[in-house]
Amino acid sequence: MTHEDCSGGGRTGEQVAAFDESGYARLLGMRILEARDGHAKVAMGAEGMLNPHGVFHGGAIFSLADHAFGIAANCGEADRVAVSVHIQYIAPATGPLTAVADKVADNGKYSTFRVMVHEGTRVIAVFDGVALRVDPGAP
């Protein structure tokens, strides 16, 4: 795992550890591969995640994208909470997934993130999220 801004101790490292060790992330087998302010990459295997049609359950895909969004939004000095999200499912998947979240806009109070979910090189879903800065020092 690489944590450029989150590699050392301190608040940012603690944020990544909190996400990585959360019960829900452990339940779904999510692993943080990269994390820094405004960026995260998270992986999840397919075991136990398939629906009766033999493809990834939409809720599992959403959870992976949301987890990457949360990490990217909270790996810096600001605390942020989601206020709006939207996911578009592009294609079914049966193998391991990777979600890559990146901040695409920030006005100091609201930040917008785009999360791309892939199975290998194939796009499975596109997730857009808006996060509200809630820390006491926020403008």
Phi, psi and omega per residue, in radians:
M1 nan 2.376 3.070
T2 -1.946 2.313 3.128
H3 -2.282 1.465 -3.064
E4 -0.991 -1.182 3.113
D5 -1.347 -0.327 -3.040
C6 -1.846 0.274 -3.004
S7 -1.333 -0.618 -3.073
G8 -1.483 -2.948 3.060
G9 -1.284 -2.688 3.104
G10 1.401 -3.025 -3.012
R11 -1.040 -0.792 -3.061
T12 -1.170 -0.716 3.073
G13 -1.103 -0.653 3.100
E14 -1.150 -0.656 3.114
Q15 -1.085 -0.819 -3.140
V16 -1.091 -0.786 3.124
A17 -1.054 -0.705 3.134
A18 -1.087 -0.748 3.095
F19 -1.166 -0.781 -3.070
D20 -1.144 -0.569 -3.073
E21 -1.715 0.053 -3.124
S22 -1.093 2.537 -3.114
G23 -1.009 -0.706 -3.122
Y24 -1.155 -0.753 3.107
A25 -1.083 -0.728 3.113
R26 -1.149 -0.715 3.124
L27 -1.013 -0.721 -3.119
L28 -1.565 -0.040 3.108
G29 1.238 0.501 3.129
M30 -1.355 2.479 3.125
R31 -2.243 2.259 3.085
I32 -1.396 2.145 3.132
L33 -1.713 -0.607 3.122
E34 -2.535 2.570 3.078
A35 -2.756 2.265 3.006
R36 -2.778 2.940 -3.100
D37 -0.963 2.101 3.104
G38 1.472 0.049 -3.105
H39 -2.597 2.455 3.010
A40 -2.688 2.611 3.051
K41 -2.303 2.177 -3.050
V42 -2.301 2.449 3.136
A43 -2.030 2.689 3.083
M44 -2.615 2.347 3.098
G45 -1.371 2.999 -3.074
A46 -1.613 -0.294 -3.066
E47 -1.040 2.160 3.138
G48 1.382 0.043 -3.062
M49 -1.841 -0.024 -3.050
L50 -1.544 2.540 3.108
N51 -1.517 -3.136 -3.124
P52 -1.066 -0.287 3.095
H53 -1.508 -0.034 3.108
G54 1.455 0.273 3.088
V55 -2.143 2.877 -3.125
F56 -0.925 2.333 3.048
H57 -1.168 2.376 -3.138
G58 -1.007 -0.605 3.121
G59 -1.154 -0.606 3.101
A60 -1.200 -0.719 3.102
I61 -1.097 -0.794 3.121
F62 -1.048 -0.782 -3.125
S63 -1.056 -0.720 3.112
L64 -1.095 -0.831 3.139
A65 -1.099 -0.743 -3.132
D66 -1.132 -0.654 3.115
H67 -1.119 -0.801 3.109
A68 -1.080 -0.735 3.085
F69 -1.003 -0.859 -3.122
G70 -1.064 -0.704 3.131
I71 -1.165 -0.856 -3.140
A72 -1.048 -0.632 -3.107
A73 -1.329 -0.398 -3.015
N74 -2.089 0.236 -3.106
C75 -1.587 0.168 3.087
G76 -1.997 -2.656 -3.109
E77 -1.480 -0.243 -3.100
A78 -1.684 2.582 2.976
D79 -1.670 2.314 -3.137
R80 -2.329 2.591 3.044
V81 -2.202 2.601 3.122
A82 -1.236 2.376 3.053
V83 -2.079 -0.309 3.128
S84 -2.804 2.344 3.062
V85 -2.454 2.709 3.089
H86 -2.564 2.392 3.088
I87 -2.206 2.454 3.045
Q88 -2.107 2.082 3.098
Y89 -1.469 2.214 -3.038
I90 -1.755 -0.775 -3.058
A91 -2.647 2.670 3.071
P92 -1.284 2.745 3.141
A93 -2.424 2.629 3.096
T94 -2.217 -0.223 -3.084
G95 -1.892 -3.088 3.139
P96 -0.959 2.552 -3.122
L97 -2.048 2.674 3.023
T98 -2.278 2.341 3.071
A99 -2.001 2.282 3.111
V100 -2.084 2.073 -3.125
A101 -1.881 2.391 3.085
D102 -2.431 2.436 3.048
K103 -1.287 2.270 -3.129
V104 -1.965 -0.258 3.106
A105 -2.790 2.647 3.131
D106 -2.753 2.171 3.091
N107 -1.917 0.237 -3.134
G108 1.694 -0.619 3.112
K109 -1.837 -0.768 3.134
Y110 -2.032 2.440 3.075
S111 -2.163 2.459 3.114
T112 -1.952 2.370 -3.107
F113 -2.196 2.550 3.035
R114 -2.047 2.261 3.105
V115 -2.078 2.186 3.079
M116 -1.861 2.191 3.108
V117 -1.823 2.237 -3.088
H118 -2.183 2.592 2.857
E119 -1.966 1.797 -2.974
G120 1.142 -2.134 3.121
T121 -1.718 -0.069 -3.080
R122 -1.488 2.269 3.103
V123 -1.317 2.229 -3.125
I124 -1.810 -0.677 -3.113
A125 -2.739 2.693 3.047
V126 -2.156 2.209 -3.063
F127 -2.126 2.239 3.053
D128 -2.033 2.313 -3.125
G129 -2.351 2.539 3.051
V130 -2.013 2.280 -3.129
A131 -2.056 2.453 3.109
L132 -1.750 2.281 3.081
R133 -1.321 2.199 -3.047
V134 -2.123 0.016 -3.108
D135 -1.199 2.675 -3.058
P136 -1.016 -0.495 -3.124
G137 -1.549 0.129 -3.075
A138 -1.175 2.544 3.113
P139 -1.209 nan nan
